[in-house]
Every structure is written in structure tokens, then in C-alpha cells.
Amino acid sequence: MTLRSPRITAALPNQDALRLTNALTDNDDVTVFVDGTAVTLPAMARDAVVDLLRRMAAGETVMVNSVAETLTTSQAAKAAGISDTYLRNLTDAGVIPVEYRGSHRRIRREHIDAWVKAQRGSDTGAP
């Protein structure tokens, strides 16, 4: 996943914020049009869009940003099909990049996927 730069949108002018507030009052139904075609958003996407719109209606400046999926060592080890101890050894050796949240290791899903792919590629099948 390529992370894009955050996008910051200033607070809406009062008149626009009021119209948006009125439209969202007791209503989570949002219709999105792409190239003139109505698209029904999956629930998670709809909820994110409604939350964004409610914040804008409240006069807040908003920022949209991508977040890389991070896993705990247990989750990453399970995804890679290896033991937690082996995964920690790989991160200690710098083979798999790791981020720390306090004393807790977090590993990006993309790094685990790349490591697994590299391991499969190095399997030559030779005796």
C-alpha cells in the first residue's frame, strides 16, 4: 500500500455548514455519484464519510490520511506462519522492519507480506 500525503480541508463557511448539518440530522443515508452513477458505499466507507461530513458541519477543519496496517508480533507471526520467537529474532536482526509503540513491537502488514513473498521466491525446490 502506498501512503498518500494527508489532505487538510478548512472549516466550511457557516452557511454551508448549516445546510450540511440540516441534511445530516437524523440521517446517515449518503448517496455518492461517480461519473453520474449512484454508488452504494459499504457500511464502513459510509460511516467514515458520514463522520467526515458531520465534523465539517460542526465547523471543524478536517484531515484525511492513510494509515498503514500494523500488526502485533503475534499477529505478524501468525500471518507469516512462523513462531513469535522467530519473528522477534528477524526483527532484531533487521530482516523485517519493526516500529515500537513504547516497548511493544508493531510490524507493518506490507513488510510481512513482502518477507513471505521473498521466502516463497527463495524456495528453489532443489534437493
Secondary structure by P-SEA (a helix, b strand, c coil): cccccbbbbccccaaaaaaaaaaaccccbbbbbcccbbbbccaaaaaaaaaaaaaaaaccbbbbbbbcccccaaaaaaaacccaaaaaaaaaaccbbbbbcccbbbbbaaaaaaaaaaaaaaccccc
